[in-house]
Amino acid sequence: MNSSENDIFSLPEQVTIPQAPPNFKSGFIGIIGRPNVGKSTLMNHLVGQKIAITSPVAQTTRNRLRGILTTPAAQLIFVDTPGIHKPHHQLGKVIVQNAKIAIESVDVLLFVVDSTTQCGGGDRYIAELLQNSPTPVILGLNKVDQQPIDSQPIDDSYAELAVTHQWQTIKFSAKTGTNLPELQQLLIQHLEPGPYYYPPDLVTDQPERFIMGELIREQILLLTKEEIPHSVAIAIDQVEETPSITRVIATINVERSSQKGIVIGKGGSMLKSIGSAARQQIQKLIAGKVYLELFVKVRPKWRQSRIRLAELGYRVEE
């Protein structure tokens, strides 16, 4: 893997950031919403590369992940926040607290909702969190490609929410790309003139190791379905690069022995499937061959322990 490939994932030391041209705009955009409304899919599509994992399981996103889109006119730094929900454990509290911090530390908020269902209690809960925020809010109706034929009652329910809070609205599909150029222009309109915060060719501020761990976790969520919901955390133990191949050793941490059995599978079949699928994704990430070795370790109640959460990279953001 050469340095130019590595540079698009994490900010190298002593990098020179160029001066922005006249009338250039820049700023931070918080993507918020309930779990599973398509926030990570949207950010991946906007930056043009997969940096956030997606899954049909709720609460896929845990860390505040920044995706960076640089155009000739602007640099948009997207902050993909975890789905805002009622927390049931220490990890959940950290997740929701980080989402609330993101609300207060961005220039524009994109409140993403699922346009296949009417506005519900979860959406109204988030709207209440935003009503006293001085940050401009755009209400984004995602999944328009999946709307029922008679979508008027759904659209009306969100229109009422938008009118109540005086928000602009836009309909789009993060999956197909419908209206994403219009969304991009709307977001730029709300940004102030500013500098390049990151080099123009960077797509995320997260290091490759973090993205590798997320890609492994994504395959566990996809392949084990509801059996291993959120009691899994990935530790990248070693990354060794050679001109011909990158060797990655990682540990899958679960909370119970029964979960370890599910992840490993009969005769190691599930672990092999997870490793094979994750290896393919990591190869796309680094644009080179990968040897991936996975281990499974039981860490009882790690989601309830602040110390273990910190060890696995989950901290309340400043």
PLY file of the C-alpha trace (Angstrom):
ply
format ascii 1.0
element vertex 318
property float x
property float y
property float z
element edge 317
property int vertex1
property int vertex2
end_header
0.00 0.00 0.00
1.59 3.28 -1.02
1.37 6.55 0.90
-1.08 8.19 -1.50
-3.62 5.42 -0.84
-3.11 5.70 2.90
-3.46 9.50 2.89
-7.13 9.44 1.85
-8.10 7.73 5.12
-6.20 9.50 7.86
-4.35 12.76 8.21
-0.59 12.14 7.94
1.81 14.05 10.11
3.23 17.38 8.86
0.85 17.51 5.89
0.44 20.86 4.14
-3.14 22.03 3.74
-3.48 24.44 0.79
-5.03 27.88 1.02
-8.67 27.95 -0.05
-9.63 29.96 -3.15
-11.71 33.17 -2.87
-15.39 32.72 -1.87
-14.68 29.13 -0.73
-17.05 27.77 1.90
-16.47 25.14 4.58
-18.05 23.76 7.71
-19.24 20.81 9.77
-22.58 19.13 9.09
-24.15 16.88 11.72
-26.21 13.99 10.33
-28.72 13.02 13.01
-31.85 10.89 13.23
-33.36 7.73 14.66
-31.53 4.40 14.24
-31.69 2.85 10.77
-32.90 5.85 8.79
-29.87 5.61 6.46
-27.42 8.14 7.91
-24.29 6.06 7.24
-25.45 5.11 3.74
-26.00 8.80 3.03
-22.54 9.83 4.20
-20.88 7.04 2.19
-22.72 8.18 -0.94
-21.90 11.85 -0.41
-18.15 11.31 0.09
-18.09 8.74 -2.73
-16.51 5.96 -0.71
-17.46 3.47 2.00
-16.15 4.76 5.33
-19.18 4.07 7.57
-20.64 0.60 8.06
-24.27 -0.14 7.33
-26.47 -2.92 8.66
-30.17 -3.79 9.03
-29.50 -4.00 12.78
-30.25 -0.77 14.68
-27.45 1.16 16.43
-24.78 0.18 13.90
-22.89 3.47 14.28
-21.13 3.97 17.64
-18.40 6.55 17.10
-18.72 10.04 15.68
-17.28 9.41 12.24
-16.27 12.31 10.02
-16.63 12.02 6.26
-15.10 14.75 4.11
-16.40 15.97 0.74
-14.37 18.62 -1.04
-15.74 20.31 -4.16
-14.34 23.29 -6.10
-16.71 25.52 -4.12
-16.71 24.05 -0.62
-15.45 21.51 1.89
-18.24 19.71 3.75
-17.24 17.72 6.85
-20.05 15.30 7.70
-20.36 14.06 11.27
-22.25 10.74 11.22
-23.81 10.41 14.67
-25.28 7.29 16.30
-29.05 6.92 16.13
-30.63 8.84 19.00
-32.60 6.46 21.20
-33.35 5.66 24.84
-30.15 4.05 26.22
-30.32 0.69 28.02
-26.66 0.29 29.10
-23.46 2.27 29.60
-22.49 1.94 25.93
-25.91 3.30 24.96
-25.43 6.29 27.27
-22.05 7.06 25.69
-23.54 6.74 22.20
-26.44 9.11 22.87
-24.26 11.60 24.77
-21.86 11.78 21.82
-24.78 12.38 19.44
-26.02 15.25 21.63
-22.52 16.77 21.74
-22.38 16.61 17.94
-25.63 18.60 17.75
-23.97 21.46 19.61
-20.66 21.47 17.73
-21.59 21.69 14.03
-22.54 24.49 11.62
-25.56 22.80 10.03
-27.77 19.89 11.14
-29.25 17.44 8.64
-32.10 15.68 10.43
-32.69 12.48 8.45
-36.04 10.68 8.67
-37.47 7.57 7.03
-40.01 8.70 4.42
-41.57 5.23 4.15
-43.33 5.72 7.52
-45.14 8.64 9.11
-43.45 10.91 11.62
-43.35 9.08 14.96
-42.49 9.58 18.62
-38.77 9.03 18.03
-38.68 11.78 15.41
-40.60 14.17 17.67
-38.20 13.39 20.54
-35.25 14.46 18.37
-37.19 17.54 17.21
-37.59 18.55 20.87
-33.83 18.21 21.39
-33.29 20.54 18.43
-35.91 23.19 19.15
-33.58 25.30 21.32
-30.52 24.81 19.12
-29.27 27.93 17.30
-27.83 25.69 14.55
-29.74 25.71 11.21
-31.68 22.46 10.64
-32.60 20.84 7.33
-35.16 18.04 7.47
-34.15 15.31 5.01
-36.72 12.71 3.94
-34.67 9.66 2.97
-35.72 6.47 1.14
-37.99 8.20 -1.41
-37.26 5.27 -3.74
-39.17 3.02 -1.32
-42.17 5.24 -0.61
-45.66 3.77 -1.08
-47.74 4.96 -4.05
-49.88 7.16 -1.79
-47.14 8.92 0.17
-49.12 12.11 0.86
-50.06 11.26 4.48
-46.39 10.51 5.21
-45.16 13.69 3.53
-47.81 15.73 5.33
-46.73 14.39 8.74
-43.16 15.59 8.15
-44.31 18.85 6.56
-46.20 19.61 9.77
-43.04 18.95 11.80
-41.00 21.21 9.49
-43.53 24.06 9.61
-43.73 23.87 13.41
-39.95 24.33 13.69
-39.48 26.46 10.53
-37.12 23.97 8.89
-36.35 23.58 5.20
-37.11 20.12 3.80
-35.73 18.00 0.97
-36.56 14.50 -0.26
-33.81 12.16 -1.46
-32.57 8.59 -1.62
-29.19 7.78 -0.07
-29.34 4.38 -1.77
-29.96 5.49 -5.38
-28.52 9.01 -5.19
-31.80 10.70 -6.15
-31.65 14.44 -5.31
-28.28 14.17 -3.55
-26.72 16.89 -5.77
-29.61 19.18 -4.73
-29.06 18.23 -1.07
-25.36 19.00 -1.42
-26.09 22.47 -2.83
-28.63 23.18 -0.08
-26.05 22.31 2.57
-23.41 24.52 0.93
-25.86 27.45 0.98
-25.91 27.23 4.78
-22.11 27.26 5.16
-20.03 30.36 5.79
-16.85 31.29 3.89
-13.96 29.33 5.38
-10.67 27.48 4.86
-9.77 23.90 4.01
-9.97 22.10 7.36
-8.46 18.98 5.78
-6.40 18.25 2.64
-8.76 18.23 -0.39
-8.15 14.52 -1.18
-8.99 13.25 2.33
-12.33 11.38 2.75
-12.24 10.74 6.53
-10.26 11.77 9.59
-10.37 8.24 11.02
-7.27 6.03 10.77
-7.33 2.91 8.60
-7.23 0.64 11.67
-10.54 2.05 12.87
-12.17 1.53 9.46
-10.80 -2.04 9.31
-12.35 -2.84 12.69
-15.69 -1.37 11.57
-15.69 -3.45 8.38
-15.16 -6.63 10.43
-17.95 -5.62 12.82
-20.27 -4.94 9.88
-19.90 -8.50 8.60
-20.63 -9.91 12.07
-23.84 -7.87 12.22
-24.83 -8.92 8.70
-24.06 -12.62 9.05
-25.20 -13.30 12.63
-28.33 -11.12 12.31
-30.06 -10.63 15.68
-27.99 -13.31 17.44
-25.06 -10.97 18.13
-26.67 -7.51 18.19
-24.35 -5.02 19.90
-22.33 -7.11 22.32
-19.38 -7.19 19.93
-16.32 -4.92 19.69
-13.29 -5.28 17.44
-9.67 -4.68 18.44
-7.12 -4.47 15.63
-4.08 -6.07 17.27
-1.56 -5.87 14.45
-1.21 -4.51 10.91
1.91 -5.53 9.03
2.43 -4.14 5.54
4.71 -5.62 2.87
4.94 -4.70 -0.81
2.80 -7.70 -1.77
0.28 -8.10 1.08
-1.07 -6.51 4.27
-1.45 -8.85 7.26
-4.15 -7.92 9.75
-4.69 -9.64 13.11
-7.87 -8.73 14.99
-9.78 -9.85 18.09
-13.57 -10.06 18.20
-14.70 -9.29 21.77
-18.09 -10.63 22.91
-19.82 -10.71 26.30
-20.84 -14.36 26.68
-19.45 -17.79 25.84
-22.64 -18.59 23.90
-21.95 -15.58 21.67
-18.42 -16.81 21.10
-19.87 -20.10 19.89
-22.19 -18.28 17.46
-19.37 -16.14 16.05
-17.11 -19.17 15.56
-19.90 -21.43 14.23
-19.88 -25.18 13.65
-16.36 -26.23 12.77
-15.36 -22.56 12.53
-17.70 -21.99 9.58
-19.16 -18.66 10.73
-15.77 -17.18 11.64
-14.48 -18.24 8.23
-17.43 -16.53 6.50
-16.96 -13.36 8.55
-13.24 -13.32 7.81
-13.70 -13.91 4.08
-16.32 -11.17 3.67
-14.41 -8.69 5.85
-11.15 -9.39 4.01
-12.80 -8.48 0.70
-14.03 -5.18 2.13
-10.63 -4.35 3.64
-8.96 -5.10 0.30
-11.22 -2.48 -1.31
-10.31 -0.07 1.47
-6.55 -0.30 0.99
-6.56 -1.26 -2.71
-4.29 -4.26 -2.11
-4.19 -7.89 -1.01
-5.01 -8.70 2.62
-4.39 -11.67 4.91
-6.86 -11.46 7.80
-6.62 -13.55 10.98
-9.44 -13.35 13.52
-9.61 -14.43 17.18
-12.66 -14.42 19.48
-12.45 -13.43 23.15
-15.10 -13.32 25.90
-15.17 -10.08 27.92
-18.13 -10.31 30.32
-20.35 -7.19 30.51
-17.88 -4.99 28.62
-20.71 -2.63 27.59
-21.46 -1.88 31.26
-17.87 -1.00 32.20
-16.46 2.47 31.55
-12.92 1.08 31.77
-13.54 -1.65 29.19
-15.44 0.75 26.96
-12.42 3.04 27.01
-10.07 0.13 26.26
-12.14 -0.65 23.17
-12.22 2.95 22.01
-15.62 4.13 23.26
-15.36 7.39 25.18
-17.60 10.39 25.62
-16.33 12.94 23.12
-15.13 16.35 24.30
0 1
1 2
2 3
3 4
4 5
5 6
6 7
7 8
8 9
9 10
10 11
11 12
12 13
13 14
14 15
15 16
16 17
17 18
18 19
19 20
20 21
21 22
22 23
23 24
24 25
25 26
26 27
27 28
28 29
29 30
30 31
31 32
32 33
33 34
34 35
35 36
36 37
37 38
38 39
39 40
40 41
41 42
42 43
43 44
44 45
45 46
46 47
47 48
48 49
49 50
50 51
51 52
52 53
53 54
54 55
55 56
56 57
57 58
58 59
59 60
60 61
61 62
62 63
63 64
64 65
65 66
66 67
67 68
68 69
69 70
70 71
71 72
72 73
73 74
74 75
75 76
76 77
77 78
78 79
79 80
80 81
81 82
82 83
83 84
84 85
85 86
86 87
87 88
88 89
89 90
90 91
91 92
92 93
93 94
94 95
95 96
96 97
97 98
98 99
99 100
100 101
101 102
102 103
103 104
104 105
105 106
106 107
107 108
108 109
109 110
110 111
111 112
112 113
113 114
114 115
115 116
116 117
117 118
118 119
119 120
120 121
121 122
122 123
123 124
124 125
125 126
126 127
127 128
128 129
129 130
130 131
131 132
132 133
133 134
134 135
135 136
136 137
137 138
138 139
139 140
140 141
141 142
142 143
143 144
144 145
145 146
146 147
147 148
148 149
149 150
150 151
151 152
152 153
153 154
154 155
155 156
156 157
157 158
158 159
159 160
160 161
161 162
162 163
163 164
164 165
165 166
166 167
167 168
168 169
169 170
170 171
171 172
172 173
173 174
174 175
175 176
176 177
177 178
178 179
179 180
180 181
181 182
182 183
183 184
184 185
185 186
186 187
187 188
188 189
189 190
190 191
191 192
192 193
193 194
194 195
195 196
196 197
197 198
198 199
199 200
200 201
201 202
202 203
203 204
204 205
205 206
206 207
207 208
208 209
209 210
210 211
211 212
212 213
213 214
214 215
215 216
216 217
217 218
218 219
219 220
220 221
221 222
222 223
223 224
224 225
225 226
226 227
227 228
228 229
229 230
230 231
231 232
232 233
233 234
234 235
235 236
236 237
237 238
238 239
239 240
240 241
241 242
242 243
243 244
244 245
245 246
246 247
247 248
248 249
249 250
250 251
251 252
252 253
253 254
254 255
255 256
256 257
257 258
258 259
259 260
260 261
261 262
262 263
263 264
264 265
265 266
266 267
267 268
268 269
269 270
270 271
271 272
272 273
273 274
274 275
275 276
276 277
277 278
278 279
279 280
280 281
281 282
282 283
283 284
284 285
285 286
286 287
287 288
288 289
289 290
290 291
291 292
292 293
293 294
294 295
295 296
296 297
297 298
298 299
299 300
300 301
301 302
302 303
303 304
304 305
305 306
306 307
307 308
308 309
309 310
310 311
311 312
312 313
313 314
314 315
315 316
316 317
